[in-house]
Amino acid sequence: MIISSGMARLGEPADTVRTARDASWIQLVRFKCTSTYHASPVNTNIRTIPHLRELFGCEDGISAHKMGPGVAVAPWPWVPAW
């Protein structure tokens, strides 16, 4: 199951993950979403992804409307290349 957090407060994705787990969804991927268009690197803040992965106990990625390949080529551990 893919869970997107666009325009959500921190507690709302937590409720969604808990509900999915209660319904026996095992494979969860959460996307930290940046709701601005075109997202600046400051708004994207991809360095929070490892914390979100630990907080929610599932894989976490990013969905953003960023100009250019910066997010796609950012090296692990999510250090911005721009």
All heavy atoms as a GROMACS GRO file, in nm:
protein
  634
    1MET      N    1   0.084  -0.115   0.000
    1MET     CA    2   0.000   0.000   0.000
    1MET      C    3   0.089   0.122   0.000
    1MET      O    4   0.187   0.129   0.073
    1MET     CB    5  -0.091   0.001   0.124
    1MET     CG    6  -0.171   0.129   0.138
    1MET     SD    7  -0.268   0.137   0.289
    1MET     CE    8  -0.406   0.036   0.240
    2ILE      N    9   0.055   0.221  -0.080
    2ILE     CA   10   0.128   0.347  -0.085
    2ILE      C   11   0.046   0.452  -0.011
    2ILE      O   12  -0.072   0.471  -0.038
    2ILE     CB   13   0.152   0.391  -0.231
    2ILE    CG1   14   0.239   0.288  -0.301
    2ILE    CG2   15   0.215   0.530  -0.234
    2ILE    CD1   16   0.254   0.312  -0.449
    3ILE      N   17   0.110   0.518   0.083
    3ILE     CA   18   0.045   0.622   0.164
    3ILE      C   19   0.116   0.753   0.136
    3ILE      O   20   0.236   0.764   0.156
    3ILE     CB   21   0.053   0.588   0.314
    3ILE    CG1   22  -0.016   0.455   0.342
    3ILE    CG2   23  -0.007   0.701   0.398
    3ILE    CD1   24   0.009   0.402   0.482
    4SER      N   25   0.042   0.851   0.091
    4SER     CA   26   0.096   0.982   0.062
    4SER      C   27   0.057   1.079   0.173
    4SER      O   28  -0.056   1.076   0.222
    4SER     CB   29   0.040   1.031  -0.072
    4SER     OG   30   0.082   1.162  -0.098
    5SER      N   31   0.149   1.168   0.210
    5SER     CA   32   0.122   1.257   0.322
    5SER      C   33   0.101   1.402   0.281
    5SER      O   34   0.111   1.491   0.364
    5SER     CB   35   0.237   1.249   0.423
    5SER     OG   36   0.355   1.300   0.363
    6GLY      N   37   0.072   1.428   0.154
    6GLY     CA   38   0.052   1.564   0.109
    6GLY      C   39  -0.056   1.636   0.189
    6GLY      O   40  -0.164   1.582   0.210
    7MET      N   41  -0.025   1.755   0.240
    7MET     CA   42  -0.117   1.840   0.316
    7MET      C   43  -0.163   1.778   0.448
    7MET      O   44  -0.261   1.821   0.506
    7MET     CB   45  -0.239   1.878   0.231
    7MET     CG   46  -0.206   1.952   0.103
    7MET     SD   47  -0.130   2.113   0.128
    7MET     CE   48  -0.268   2.204   0.192
    8ALA      N   49  -0.094   1.676   0.496
    8ALA     CA   50  -0.133   1.611   0.622
    8ALA      C   51  -0.047   1.660   0.737
    8ALA      O   52   0.070   1.693   0.718
    8ALA     CB   53  -0.119   1.460   0.610
    9ARG      N   54  -0.105   1.663   0.854
    9ARG     CA   55  -0.029   1.687   0.976
    9ARG      C   56   0.032   1.555   1.020
    9ARG      O   57  -0.014   1.449   0.977
    9ARG     CB   58  -0.119   1.743   1.085
    9ARG     CG   59  -0.160   1.889   1.055
    9ARG     CD   60  -0.264   1.935   1.149
    9ARG     NE   61  -0.390   1.894   1.084
    9ARG     CZ   62  -0.507   1.888   1.143
    9ARG    NH1   63  -0.519   1.918   1.269
    9ARG    NH2   64  -0.614   1.850   1.078
   10LEU      N   65   0.132   1.558   1.105
   10LEU     CA   66   0.207   1.438   1.142
   10LEU      C   67   0.117   1.327   1.196
   10LEU      O   68   0.136   1.211   1.164
   10LEU     CB   69   0.316   1.472   1.245
   10LEU     CG   70   0.414   1.361   1.277
   10LEU    CD1   71   0.488   1.316   1.151
   10LEU    CD2   72   0.513   1.408   1.381
   11GLY      N   73   0.017   1.358   1.272
   11GLY     CA   74  -0.070   1.256   1.330
   11GLY      C   75  -0.157   1.184   1.228
   11GLY      O   76  -0.193   1.068   1.248
   12GLU      N   77  -0.192   1.249   1.119
   12GLU     CA   78  -0.279   1.187   1.020
   12GLU      C   79  -0.212   1.070   0.948
   12GLU      O   80  -0.273   0.962   0.939
   12GLU     CB   81  -0.331   1.292   0.922
   12GLU     CG   82  -0.423   1.392   0.990
   12GLU     CD   83  -0.453   1.514   0.906
   12GLU    OE1   84  -0.369   1.553   0.822
   12GLU    OE2   85  -0.561   1.572   0.926
   13PRO      N   86  -0.091   1.084   0.898
   13PRO     CA   87  -0.025   0.965   0.839
   13PRO      C   88  -0.003   0.854   0.942
   13PRO      O   89  -0.011   0.737   0.908
   13PRO     CB   90   0.109   1.019   0.788
   13PRO     CG   91   0.084   1.164   0.765
   13PRO     CD   92  -0.012   1.205   0.874
   14ALA      N   93   0.022   0.890   1.068
   14ALA     CA   94   0.038   0.789   1.172
   14ALA      C   95  -0.090   0.709   1.188
   14ALA      O   96  -0.088   0.586   1.200
   14ALA     CB   97   0.078   0.854   1.304
   15ASP      N   98  -0.204   0.778   1.186
   15ASP     CA   99  -0.334   0.709   1.194
   15ASP      C  100  -0.354   0.618   1.075
   15ASP      O  101  -0.406   0.506   1.088
   15ASP     CB  102  -0.450   0.809   1.202
   15ASP     CG  103  -0.454   0.884   1.333
   15ASP    OD1  104  -0.390   0.839   1.431
   15ASP    OD2  105  -0.520   0.990   1.338
   16THR      N  106  -0.314   0.664   0.957
   16THR     CA  107  -0.329   0.585   0.835
   16THR      C  108  -0.244   0.459   0.840
   16THR      O  109  -0.290   0.349   0.806
   16THR     CB  110  -0.293   0.668   0.711
   16THR    OG1  111  -0.372   0.788   0.711
   16THR    CG2  112  -0.317   0.592   0.583
   17VAL      N  113  -0.119   0.472   0.884
   17VAL     CA  114  -0.030   0.356   0.896
   17VAL      C  115  -0.087   0.258   0.998
   17VAL      O  116  -0.092   0.137   0.974
   17VAL     CB  117   0.114   0.399   0.934
   17VAL    CG1  118   0.199   0.279   0.973
   17VAL    CG2  119   0.180   0.475   0.818
   18ARG      N  120  -0.133   0.307   1.110
   18ARG     CA  121  -0.191   0.220   1.214
   18ARG      C  122  -0.314   0.146   1.160
   18ARG      O  123  -0.329   0.025   1.180
   18ARG     CB  124  -0.229   0.303   1.336
   18ARG     CG  125  -0.269   0.222   1.457
   18ARG     CD  126  -0.298   0.307   1.582
   18ARG     NE  127  -0.202   0.413   1.606
   18ARG     CZ  128  -0.223   0.544   1.580
   18ARG    NH1  129  -0.337   0.585   1.530
   18ARG    NH2  130  -0.130   0.634   1.605
   19THR      N  131  -0.400   0.217   1.090
   19THR     CA  132  -0.520   0.155   1.032
   19THR      C  133  -0.484   0.049   0.929
   19THR      O  134  -0.542  -0.060   0.928
   19THR     CB  135  -0.610   0.262   0.968
   19THR    OG1  136  -0.648   0.356   1.069
   19THR    CG2  137  -0.735   0.202   0.906
   20ALA      N  138  -0.385   0.078   0.845
   20ALA     CA  139  -0.341  -0.021   0.745
   20ALA      C  140  -0.285  -0.145   0.812
   20ALA      O  141  -0.314  -0.258   0.771
   20ALA     CB  142  -0.238   0.042   0.651
   21ARG      N  143  -0.205  -0.126   0.915
   21ARG     CA  144  -0.149  -0.242   0.987
   21ARG      C  145  -0.258  -0.322   1.056
   21ARG      O  146  -0.255  -0.445   1.058
   21ARG     CB  147  -0.044  -0.194   1.086
   21ARG     CG  148   0.078  -0.137   1.018
   21ARG     CD  149   0.204  -0.205   1.065
   21ARG     NE  150   0.315  -0.178   0.977
   21ARG     CZ  151   0.397  -0.074   0.986
   21ARG    NH1  152   0.380   0.014   1.082
   21ARG    NH2  153   0.495  -0.059   0.900
   22ASP      N  154  -0.356  -0.252   1.114
   22ASP     CA  155  -0.469  -0.322   1.178
   22ASP      C  156  -0.548  -0.404   1.078
   22ASP      O  157  -0.609  -0.505   1.113
   22ASP     CB  158  -0.563  -0.222   1.246
   22ASP     CG  159  -0.502  -0.160   1.372
   22ASP    OD1  160  -0.398  -0.212   1.420
   22ASP    OD2  161  -0.558  -0.060   1.420
   23ALA      N  162  -0.546  -0.362   0.950
   23ALA     CA  163  -0.617  -0.434   0.844
   23ALA      C  164  -0.527  -0.536   0.776
   23ALA      O  165  -0.557  -0.586   0.668
   23ALA     CB  166  -0.673  -0.336   0.742
   24SER      N  167  -0.412  -0.567   0.837
   24SER     CA  168  -0.317  -0.669   0.791
   24SER      C  169  -0.238  -0.631   0.667
   24SER      O  170  -0.185  -0.718   0.599
   24SER     CB  171  -0.389  -0.803   0.768
   24SER     OG  172  -0.445  -0.847   0.889
   25TRP      N  173  -0.227  -0.502   0.634
   25TRP     CA  174  -0.136  -0.460   0.528
   25TRP      C  175   0.005  -0.468   0.585
   25TRP      O  176   0.035  -0.404   0.684
   25TRP     CB  177  -0.166  -0.318   0.482
   25TRP     CG  178  -0.284  -0.308   0.394
   25TRP    CD1  179  -0.412  -0.283   0.433
   25TRP    CD2  180  -0.288  -0.327   0.253
   25TRP    NE1  181  -0.495  -0.284   0.325
   25TRP    CE2  182  -0.422  -0.311   0.212
   25TRP    CE3  183  -0.192  -0.355   0.156
   25TRP    CZ2  184  -0.462  -0.321   0.080
   25TRP    CZ3  185  -0.231  -0.366   0.025
   25TRP    CH2  186  -0.364  -0.349  -0.012
   26ILE      N  187   0.088  -0.547   0.522
   26ILE     CA  188   0.225  -0.567   0.571
   26ILE      C  189   0.322  -0.478   0.495
   26ILE      O  190   0.409  -0.416   0.553
   26ILE     CB  191   0.266  -0.716   0.560
   26ILE    CG1  192   0.176  -0.799   0.650
   26ILE    CG2  193   0.412  -0.734   0.597
   26ILE    CD1  194   0.189  -0.948   0.628
   27GLN      N  195   0.307  -0.472   0.364
   27GLN     CA  196   0.398  -0.394   0.282
   27GLN      C  197   0.344  -0.253   0.264
   27GLN      O  198   0.250  -0.229   0.190
   27GLN     CB  199   0.418  -0.461   0.146
   27GLN     CG  200   0.486  -0.596   0.158
   27GLN     CD  201   0.501  -0.662   0.024
   27GLN    OE1  202   0.415  -0.652  -0.062
   27GLN    NE2  203   0.613  -0.729   0.004
   28LEU      N  204   0.406  -0.160   0.336
   28LEU     CA  205   0.365  -0.020   0.330
   28LEU      C  206   0.480   0.066   0.283
   28LEU      O  207   0.594   0.045   0.323
   28LEU     CB  208   0.322   0.030   0.468
   28LEU     CG  209   0.205  -0.039   0.536
   28LEU    CD1  210   0.186   0.019   0.676
   28LEU    CD2  211   0.080  -0.023   0.455
   29VAL      N  212   0.450   0.161   0.200
   29VAL     CA  213   0.547   0.263   0.160
   29VAL      C  214   0.479   0.397   0.180
   29VAL      O  215   0.368   0.419   0.134
   29VAL     CB  216   0.588   0.248   0.012
   29VAL    CG1  217   0.682   0.360  -0.029
   29VAL    CG2  218   0.652   0.114  -0.014
   30ARG      N  219   0.545   0.484   0.254
   30ARG     CA  220   0.493   0.618   0.279
   30ARG      C  221   0.570   0.716   0.194
   30ARG      O  222   0.692   0.706   0.182
   30ARG     CB  223   0.517   0.653   0.426
   30ARG     CG  224   0.396   0.662   0.511
   30ARG     CD  225   0.431   0.725   0.645
   30ARG     NE  226   0.529   0.831   0.636
   30ARG     CZ  227   0.501   0.958   0.603
   30ARG    NH1  228   0.380   0.994   0.576
   30ARG    NH2  229   0.597   1.047   0.599
   31PHE      N  230   0.503   0.814   0.139
   31PHE     CA  231   0.570   0.921   0.066
   31PHE      C  232   0.554   1.051   0.141
   31PHE      O  233   0.444   1.093   0.171
   31PHE     CB  234   0.513   0.938  -0.075
   31PHE     CG  235   0.556   0.834  -0.172
   31PHE    CD1  236   0.463   0.770  -0.250
   31PHE    CD2  237   0.689   0.800  -0.185
   31PHE    CE1  238   0.502   0.674  -0.341
   31PHE    CE2  239   0.728   0.703  -0.275
   31PHE     CZ  240   0.635   0.640  -0.354
   32LYS      N  241   0.666   1.112   0.172
   32LYS     CA  242   0.666   1.248   0.224
   32LYS      C  243   0.641   1.336   0.104
   32LYS      O  244   0.714   1.333   0.006
   32LYS     CB  245   0.802   1.279   0.286
   32LYS     CG  246   0.817   1.423   0.330
   32LYS     CD  247   0.963   1.452   0.358
   32LYS     CE  248   0.988   1.591   0.408
   32LYS     NZ  249   0.914   1.698   0.349
   33CYS      N  250   0.536   1.412   0.107
   33CYS     CA  251   0.499   1.494  -0.008
   33CYS      C  252   0.521   1.641   0.022
   33CYS      O  253   0.494   1.688   0.132
   33CYS     CB  254   0.352   1.473  -0.044
   33CYS     SG  255   0.317   1.306  -0.093
   34THR      N  256   0.570   1.709  -0.078
   34THR     CA  257   0.586   1.854  -0.069
   34THR      C  258   0.474   1.914  -0.152
   34THR      O  259   0.464   1.887  -0.272
   34THR     CB  260   0.724   1.897  -0.123
   34THR    OG1  261   0.823   1.828  -0.048
   34THR    CG2  262   0.744   2.045  -0.110
   35SER      N  263   0.390   1.989  -0.089
   35SER     CA  264   0.267   2.036  -0.153
   35SER      C  265   0.283   2.163  -0.234
   35SER      O  266   0.189   2.205  -0.299
   35SER     CB  267   0.159   2.056  -0.047
   35SER     OG  268   0.134   1.934   0.018
   36THR      N  269   0.400   2.225  -0.230
   36THR     CA  270   0.420   2.345  -0.312
   36THR      C  271   0.458   2.304  -0.454
   36THR      O  272   0.513   2.197  -0.477
   36THR     CB  273   0.528   2.436  -0.254
   36THR    OG1  274   0.649   2.361  -0.241
   36THR    CG2  275   0.489   2.491  -0.120
   37TYR      N  276   0.429   2.391  -0.548
   37TYR     CA  277   0.459   2.362  -0.689
   37TYR      C  278   0.524   2.486  -0.747
   37TYR      O  279   0.466   2.593  -0.745
   37TYR     CB  280   0.328   2.334  -0.764
   37TYR     CG  281   0.351   2.284  -0.905
   37TYR    CD1  282   0.370   2.150  -0.930
   37TYR    CD2  283   0.356   2.373  -1.011
   37TYR    CE1  284   0.391   2.104  -1.058
   37TYR    CE2  285   0.378   2.327  -1.140
   37TYR     CZ  286   0.395   2.193  -1.162
   37TYR     OH  287   0.417   2.148  -1.289
   38HIS      N  288   0.630   2.475  -0.783
   38HIS     CA  289   0.749   2.392  -0.789
   38HIS      C  290   0.821   2.401  -0.656
   38HIS      O  291   0.849   2.510  -0.609
   38HIS     CB  292   0.841   2.435  -0.901
   38HIS     CG  293   0.786   2.413  -1.037
   38HIS    ND1  294   0.777   2.286  -1.091
   38HIS    CD2  295   0.732   2.496  -1.126
   38HIS    CE1  296   0.725   2.295  -1.211
   38HIS    NE2  297   0.696   2.422  -1.236
   39ALA      N  298   0.848   2.289  -0.596
   39ALA     CA  299   0.907   2.284  -0.462
   39ALA      C  300   1.052   2.327  -0.463
   39ALA      O  301   1.131   2.281  -0.543
   39ALA     CB  302   0.895   2.143  -0.408
   40SER      N  303   1.085   2.414  -0.369
   40SER     CA  304   1.224   2.454  -0.352
   40SER      C  305   1.294   2.350  -0.265
   40SER      O  306   1.228   2.278  -0.190
   40SER     CB  307   1.233   2.592  -0.285
   40SER     OG  308   1.195   2.582  -0.150
   41PRO      N  309   1.426   2.343  -0.270
   41PRO     CA  310   1.497   2.248  -0.184
   41PRO      C  311   1.467   2.270  -0.036
   41PRO      O  312   1.459   2.175   0.041
   41PRO     CB  313   1.645   2.274  -0.215
   41PRO     CG  314   1.643   2.326  -0.354
   41PRO     CD  315   1.516   2.408  -0.365
   42VAL      N  316   1.446   2.394   0.005
   42VAL     CA  317   1.416   2.423   0.145
   42VAL      C  318   1.282   2.360   0.184
   42VAL      O  319   1.269   2.302   0.291
   42VAL     CB  320   1.413   2.576   0.170
   42VAL    CG1  321   1.362   2.607   0.308
   42VAL    CG2  322   1.550   2.635   0.149
   43ASN      N  323   1.182   2.369   0.097
   43ASN     CA  324   1.051   2.312   0.127
   43ASN      C  325   1.051   2.160   0.115
   43ASN      O  326   0.971   2.094   0.181
   43ASN     CB  327   0.944   2.368   0.033
   43ASN     CG  328   0.915   2.513   0.060
   43ASN    OD1  329   0.943   2.563   0.168
   43ASN    ND2  330   0.860   2.581  -0.037
   44THR      N  331   1.136   2.105   0.032
   44THR     CA  332   1.138   1.961   0.011
   44THR      C  333   1.192   1.887   0.133
   44THR      O  334   1.138   1.786   0.175
   44THR     CB  335   1.221   1.926  -0.115
   44THR    OG1  336   1.168   2.001  -0.225
   44THR    CG2  337   1.216   1.779  -0.145
   45ASN      N  338   1.301   1.936   0.191
   45ASN     CA  339   1.355   1.885   0.317
   45ASN      C  340   1.365   1.732   0.322
   45ASN      O  341   1.310   1.667   0.411
   45ASN     CB  342   1.272   1.937   0.435
   45ASN     CG  343   1.346   1.923   0.567
   45ASN    OD1  344   1.466   1.898   0.570
   45ASN    ND2  345   1.275   1.938   0.676
   46ILE      N  346   1.436   1.675   0.227
   46ILE     CA  347   1.446   1.529   0.218
   46ILE      C  348   1.527   1.466   0.331
   46ILE      O  349   1.522   1.345   0.350
   46ILE     CB  350   1.500   1.483   0.082
   46ILE    CG1  351   1.640   1.538   0.057
   46ILE    CG2  352   1.404   1.520  -0.028
   46ILE    CD1  353   1.702   1.492  -0.074
   47ARG      N  354   1.596   1.546   0.409
   47ARG     CA  355   1.672   1.491   0.522
   47ARG      C  356   1.582   1.437   0.633
   47ARG      O  357   1.629   1.370   0.723
   47ARG     CB  358   1.768   1.595   0.578
   47ARG     CG  359   1.877   1.629   0.479
   47ARG     CD  360   1.970   1.731   0.534
   47ARG     NE  361   2.065   1.768   0.431
   47ARG     CZ  362   2.182   1.822   0.456
   47ARG    NH1  363   2.216   1.848   0.579
   47ARG    NH2  364   2.263   1.852   0.357
   48THR      N  365   1.453   1.465   0.626
   48THR     CA  366   1.360   1.412   0.727
   48THR      C  367   1.319   1.269   0.698
   48THR      O  368   1.261   1.203   0.784
   48THR     CB  369   1.233   1.499   0.735
   48THR    OG1  370   1.165   1.492   0.610
   48THR    CG2  371   1.264   1.642   0.772
   49ILE      N  372   1.348   1.219   0.579
   49ILE     CA  373   1.301   1.086   0.540
   49ILE      C  374   1.352   0.975   0.632
   49ILE      O  375   1.273   0.890   0.673
   49ILE     CB  376   1.330   1.058   0.391
   49ILE    CG1  377   1.242   1.151   0.306
   49ILE    CG2  378   1.304   0.912   0.356
   49ILE    CD1  379   1.269   1.144   0.158
   50PRO      N  380   1.480   0.970   0.668
   50PRO     CA  381   1.522   0.864   0.761
   50PRO      C  382   1.446   0.869   0.895
   50PRO      O  383   1.410   0.765   0.950
   50PRO     CB  384   1.671   0.890   0.781
   50PRO     CG  385   1.713   0.958   0.654
   50PRO     CD  386   1.596   1.045   0.618
   51HIS      N  387   1.419   0.987   0.944
   51HIS     CA  388   1.342   1.000   1.068
   51HIS      C  389   1.200   0.947   1.049
   51HIS      O  390   1.147   0.876   1.135
   51HIS     CB  391   1.339   1.145   1.114
   51HIS     CG  392   1.250   1.168   1.231
   51HIS    ND1  393   1.130   1.233   1.221
   51HIS    CD2  394   1.262   1.131   1.361
   51HIS    CE1  395   1.072   1.236   1.339
   51HIS    NE2  396   1.149   1.175   1.426
   52LEU      N  397   1.137   0.981   0.938
   52LEU     CA  398   1.001   0.934   0.911
   52LEU      C  399   0.998   0.782   0.896
   52LEU      O  400   0.906   0.716   0.944
   52LEU     CB  401   0.946   1.000   0.785
   52LEU     CG  402   0.920   1.150   0.797
   52LEU    CD1  403   0.890   1.211   0.661
   52LEU    CD2  404   0.806   1.177   0.894
   53ARG      N  405   1.102   0.725   0.834
   53ARG     CA  406   1.110   0.579   0.818
   53ARG      C  407   1.114   0.512   0.955
   53ARG      O  408   1.044   0.415   0.980
   53ARG     CB  409   1.234   0.543   0.736
   53ARG     CG  410   1.249   0.393   0.716
   53ARG     CD  411   1.370   0.360   0.631
   53ARG     NE  412   1.347   0.408   0.496
   53ARG     CZ  413   1.433   0.486   0.429
   53ARG    NH1  414   1.547   0.521   0.483
   53ARG    NH2  415   1.406   0.526   0.308
   54GLU      N  416   1.193   0.568   1.044
   54GLU     CA  417   1.203   0.512   1.179
   54GLU      C  418   1.074   0.534   1.257
   54GLU      O  419   1.025   0.444   1.327
   54GLU     CB  420   1.320   0.578   1.253
   54GLU     CG  421   1.343   0.524   1.392
   54GLU     CD  422   1.461   0.591   1.459
   54GLU    OE1  423   1.565   0.609   1.393
   54GLU    OE2  424   1.448   0.626   1.577
   55LEU      N  425   1.016   0.652   1.245
   55LEU     CA  426   0.894   0.686   1.318
   55LEU      C  427   0.777   0.596   1.281
   55LEU      O  428   0.704   0.549   1.368
   55LEU     CB  429   0.859   0.833   1.291
   55LEU     CG  430   0.740   0.891   1.364
   55LEU    CD1  431   0.768   0.897   1.514
   55LEU    CD2  432   0.711   1.031   1.310
   56PHE      N  433   0.758   0.570   1.150
   56PHE     CA  434   0.644   0.494   1.104
   56PHE      C  435   0.674   0.345   1.084
   56PHE      O  436   0.583   0.266   1.062
   56PHE     CB  437   0.588   0.553   0.975
   56PHE     CG  438   0.526   0.688   0.997
   56PHE    CD1  439   0.589   0.802   0.950
   56PHE    CD2  440   0.406   0.701   1.064
   56PHE    CE1  441   0.533   0.926   0.970
   56PHE    CE2  442   0.349   0.825   1.085
   56PHE     CZ  443   0.413   0.938   1.038
   57GLY      N  444   0.801   0.306   1.088
   57GLY     CA  445   0.836   0.165   1.075
   57GLY      C  446   0.805   0.107   0.938
   57GLY      O  447   0.771  -0.011   0.928
   58CYS      N  448   0.817   0.188   0.834
   58CYS     CA  449   0.796   0.138   0.699
   58CYS      C  450   0.886   0.216   0.603
   58CYS      O  451   0.946   0.315   0.641
   58CYS     CB  452   0.649   0.147   0.657
   58CYS     SG  453   0.578   0.310   0.658
   59GLU      N  454   0.896   0.165   0.482
   59GLU     CA  455   0.975   0.236   0.382
   59GLU      C  456   0.916   0.374   0.360
   59GLU      O  457   0.795   0.393   0.366
   59GLU     CB  458   0.980   0.159   0.251
   59GLU     CG  459   1.062   0.032   0.260
   59GLU     CD  460   1.205   0.058   0.302
   59GLU    OE1  461   1.271   0.150   0.247
   59GLU    OE2  462   1.253  -0.013   0.392
   60ASP      N  463   1.001   0.471   0.334
   60ASP     CA  464   0.955   0.607   0.315
   60ASP      C  465   1.030   0.666   0.197
   60ASP      O  466   1.149   0.641   0.180
   60ASP     CB  467   0.981   0.689   0.441
   60ASP     CG  468   0.877   0.796   0.462
   60ASP    OD1  469   0.874   0.890   0.381
   60ASP    OD2  470   0.799   0.784   0.556
   61GLY      N  471   0.961   0.740   0.116
   61GLY     CA  472   1.020   0.804   0.000
   61GLY      C  473   0.969   0.946  -0.010
   61GLY      O  474   0.914   1.001   0.083
   62ILE      N  475   0.985   1.003  -0.128
   62ILE     CA  476   0.943   1.142  -0.148
   62ILE      C  477   0.863   1.157  -0.276
   62ILE      O  478   0.888   1.088  -0.374
   62ILE     CB  479   1.064   1.237  -0.148
   62ILE    CG1  480   1.016   1.382  -0.147
   62ILE    CG2  481   1.155   1.210  -0.266
   62ILE    CD1  482   1.123   1.479  -0.107
   63SER      N  483   0.767   1.244  -0.270
   63SER     CA  484   0.690   1.284  -0.386
   63SER      C  485   0.690   1.436  -0.385
   63SER      O  486   0.638   1.498  -0.293
   63SER     CB  487   0.547   1.230  -0.376
   63SER     OG  488   0.469   1.281  -0.482
   64ALA      N  489   0.754   1.496  -0.484
   64ALA     CA  490   0.766   1.642  -0.484
   64ALA      C  491   0.763   1.695  -0.627
   64ALA      O  492   0.800   1.624  -0.720
   64ALA     CB  493   0.895   1.684  -0.416
   65HIS      N  494   0.722   1.816  -0.639
   65HIS     CA  495   0.720   1.885  -0.768
   65HIS      C  496   0.841   1.977  -0.775
   65HIS      O  497   0.829   2.098  -0.771
   65HIS     CB  498   0.591   1.966  -0.783
   65HIS     CG  499   0.469   1.884  -0.778
   65HIS    ND1  500   0.429   1.805  -0.882
   65HIS    CD2  501   0.378   1.867  -0.680
   65HIS    CE1  502   0.317   1.744  -0.850
   65HIS    NE2  503   0.285   1.779  -0.727
   66LYS      N  504   0.958   1.916  -0.780
   66LYS     CA  505   1.081   1.993  -0.785
   66LYS      C  506   1.130   2.003  -0.928
   66LYS      O  507   1.126   1.906  -1.001
   66LYS     CB  508   1.189   1.930  -0.698
   66LYS     CG  509   1.312   2.018  -0.692
   66LYS     CD  510   1.427   1.950  -0.627
   66LYS     CE  511   1.552   2.033  -0.635
   66LYS     NZ  512   1.582   2.090  -0.765
   67MET      N  513   1.176   2.120  -0.964
   67MET     CA  514   1.236   2.139  -1.096
   67MET      C  515   1.373   2.072  -1.099
   67MET      O  516   1.449   2.082  -1.004
   67MET     CB  517   1.251   2.288  -1.126
   67MET     CG  518   1.118   2.362  -1.137
   67MET     SD  519   1.025   2.316  -1.283
   67MET     CE  520   1.120   2.399  -1.409
   68GLY      N  521   1.402   2.003  -1.206
   68GLY     CA  522   1.534   1.942  -1.222
   68GLY      C  523   1.546   1.807  -1.155
   68GLY      O  524   1.455   1.759  -1.089
   69PRO      N  525   1.663   1.745  -1.170
   69PRO     CA  526   1.683   1.608  -1.122
   69PRO      C  527   1.734   1.598  -0.978
   69PRO      O  528   1.771   1.492  -0.934
   69PRO     CB  529   1.789   1.555  -1.219
   69PRO     CG  530   1.873   1.676  -1.248
   69PRO     CD  531   1.774   1.791  -1.253
   70GLY      N  532   1.736   1.707  -0.902
   70GLY     CA  533   1.799   1.708  -0.770
   70GLY      C  534   1.754   1.598  -0.678
   70GLY      O  535   1.834   1.528  -0.618
   71VAL      N  536   1.624   1.578  -0.663
   71VAL     CA  537   1.573   1.475  -0.571
   71VAL      C  538   1.605   1.337  -0.625
   71VAL      O  539   1.644   1.248  -0.550
   71VAL     CB  540   1.421   1.493  -0.548
   71VAL    CG1  541   1.365   1.375  -0.470
   71VAL    CG2  542   1.395   1.622  -0.473
   72ALA      N  543   1.590   1.318  -0.755
   72ALA     CA  544   1.611   1.186  -0.815
   72ALA      C  545   1.755   1.138  -0.802
   72ALA      O  546   1.779   1.018  -0.794
   72ALA     CB  547   1.571   1.188  -0.962
   73VAL      N  548   1.851   1.228  -0.799
   73VAL     CA  549   1.992   1.187  -0.794
   73VAL      C  550   2.056   1.214  -0.660
   73VAL      O  551   2.176   1.197  -0.644
   73VAL     CB  552   2.074   1.256  -0.906
   73VAL    CG1  553   2.021   1.216  -1.042
   73VAL    CG2  554   2.073   1.407  -0.890
   74ALA      N  555   1.977   1.256  -0.561
   74ALA     CA  556   2.033   1.284  -0.428
   74ALA      C  557   2.093   1.156  -0.370
   74ALA      O  558   2.028   1.053  -0.366
   74ALA     CB  559   1.925   1.339  -0.335
   75PRO      N  560   2.220   1.161  -0.327
   75PRO     CA  561   2.284   1.040  -0.273
   75PRO      C  562   2.230   1.004  -0.136
   75PRO      O  563   2.182   1.088  -0.062
   75PRO     CB  564   2.431   1.081  -0.264
   75PRO     CG  565   2.429   1.229  -0.251
   75PRO     CD  566   2.309   1.277  -0.326
   76TRP      N  567   2.235   0.879  -0.104
   76TRP     CA  568   2.199   0.831   0.028
   76TRP      C  569   2.300   0.885   0.126
   76TRP      O  570   2.419   0.889   0.094
   76TRP     CB  571   2.198   0.678   0.029
   76TRP     CG  572   2.164   0.622   0.162
   76TRP    CD1  573   2.250   0.565   0.250
   76TRP    CD2  574   2.035   0.621   0.224
   76TRP    NE1  575   2.184   0.528   0.364
   76TRP    CE2  576   2.052   0.562   0.350
   76TRP    CE3  577   1.911   0.666   0.187
   76TRP    CZ2  578   1.947   0.546   0.439
   76TRP    CZ3  579   1.806   0.649   0.275
   76TRP    CH2  580   1.826   0.590   0.399
   77PRO      N  581   2.273   0.927   0.244
   77PRO     CA  582   2.143   0.924   0.309
   77PRO      C  583   2.065   1.054   0.288
   77PRO      O  584   2.050   1.134   0.379
   77PRO     CB  585   2.172   0.901   0.455
   77PRO     CG  586   2.303   0.972   0.475
   77PRO     CD  587   2.377   0.957   0.343
   78TRP      N  588   2.015   1.071   0.174
   78TRP     CA  589   1.926   1.183   0.139
   78TRP      C  590   1.993   1.317   0.158
   78TRP      O  591   1.938   1.408   0.217
   78TRP     CB  592   1.795   1.174   0.216
   78TRP     CG  593   1.727   1.046   0.192
   78TRP    CD1  594   1.723   0.938   0.276
   78TRP    CD2  595   1.656   1.006   0.076
   78TRP    NE1  596   1.654   0.837   0.219
   78TRP    CE2  597   1.611   0.875   0.097
   78TRP    CE3  598   1.624   1.069  -0.043
   78TRP    CZ2  599   1.537   0.806   0.002
   78TRP    CZ3  600   1.551   0.999  -0.137
   78TRP    CH2  601   1.509   0.870  -0.114
   79VAL      N  602   2.114   1.329   0.109
   79VAL     CA  603   2.183   1.456   0.112
   79VAL      C  604   2.157   1.526  -0.019
   79VAL      O  605   2.191   1.473  -0.125
   79VAL     CB  606   2.335   1.434   0.133
   79VAL    CG1  607   2.409   1.566   0.131
   79VAL    CG2  608   2.362   1.360   0.263
   80PRO      N  609   2.095   1.644  -0.018
   80PRO     CA  610   2.062   1.711  -0.142
   80PRO      C  611   2.184   1.738  -0.229
   80PRO      O  612   2.289   1.775  -0.179
   80PRO     CB  613   1.999   1.843  -0.097
   80PRO     CG  614   1.952   1.817   0.042
   80PRO     CD  615   2.048   1.717   0.100
   81ALA      N  616   2.167   1.714  -0.358
   81ALA     CA  617   2.275   1.736  -0.453
   81ALA      C  618   2.276   1.878  -0.506
   81ALA      O  619   2.362   1.915  -0.582
   81ALA     CB  620   2.260   1.636  -0.569
   82TRP      N  621   2.176   1.960  -0.468
   82TRP     CA  622   2.170   2.095  -0.524
   82TRP      C  623   2.243   2.194  -0.440
   82TRP      O  624   2.254   2.215  -0.333
   82TRP     CB  625   2.025   2.140  -0.549
   82TRP     CG  626   1.935   2.120  -0.434
   82TRP    CD1  627   1.916   2.202  -0.326
   82TRP    CD2  628   1.849   2.009  -0.408
   82TRP    NE1  629   1.825   2.151  -0.240
   82TRP    CE2  630   1.782   2.033  -0.288
   82TRP    CE3  631   1.821   1.892  -0.478
   82TRP    CZ2  632   1.689   1.944  -0.235
   82TRP    CZ3  633   1.729   1.806  -0.425
   82TRP    CH2  634   1.665   1.831  -0.305
   0.00000   0.00000   0.00000
